[in-house]
Amino acid sequence: TWICSARAGDEVGWGPYVNSSAVTIGNTGGPSVGIVNRSPATVDLNPGPDNTTIWCNATITDPDNYTDIANATAVFYNVSNAQTLADNFSQQYTNTSCTLTGSSGNSTVANCTFSIRYYATPGTWNCSINATDKSVVFANNYSNITVNELIALTVYPATVDFGSTAPG
């Protein structure tokens, strides 16, 4: 909270100081999202039934303190298609609950996890981390990740019984 004092003057002299009402300075700037780190650097999909887990994280900084950061979300999407609003598991995944950890001073770390299905389209994908502060100021940053093509054959059941046959 600040109080501003002012006085007017002319060729005769200066008037008395007059104090303003208390002024509270609001949001001094929005958040910024640092370099987006990802693991693994290249994604080799599991053939199923288990999904492949990837992690994206970035440091989010806000000049008003880390407590001004309201949330972090992330979108993992194939760059060959425009980012859409709906996840479809072959082209896009959304994480609306990234965790904020290691908070101190003006910074916190957003940790975002995705569980990728075996039929995700191979190619270049973006992991985009989005930060919003309590004044609804938005920032984002992204990093590219290569998703390799999966070539696999899964046979169920694991054993095939052909029964008994007589030779000849």
C-alpha positions, 0 to 999 in steps of 0.5 A: 500500500502506498500513499502519495503526497503532493503540493501545489506551488505558484509564484507566491509560494507553496501550498501544504502537502495533501495526502492521497488515499491509500493506493494498492498497486495490483498486478505488476506483470504476468507470469513467464514460462521458461524452457520446457524440459521433457522426458524422454527426449524421444518417445518409443511407444509401448505396444500395449496394453500399457501406455507410455508415460512422458513428463514435461516441466518448466519453471514459471516465474511471476514478478508478483511472487509464486503465490500469484500463479493460479495454475498450470496446464499442458497440451501434448499434440502432434504438430501435423494437426492444429491444436484442437479443443478435444483430446483424441489420443492419436493427435492430442492429450491435455493435462489440466492438473499439472503440479506446482512444486519447488515454489520459492520467491517468484518461481515455481516448477510446473510438472505435467504428465501424459499417458500416451496410447500405443496408436499415437501418430508418429512424428513431431509433437509439441509439449506446451505448458500454459501458466495463468496468474490470479489476474488471469494473465496468461503465458506459455512456452513449448518444446518439440518431442519426436514420437517414433513409429510403433511396429509391433505384433501382439499374439493372444493367447501367448500359446497356441495349441494345435492338438495332436496329429498322426504323421502321414 
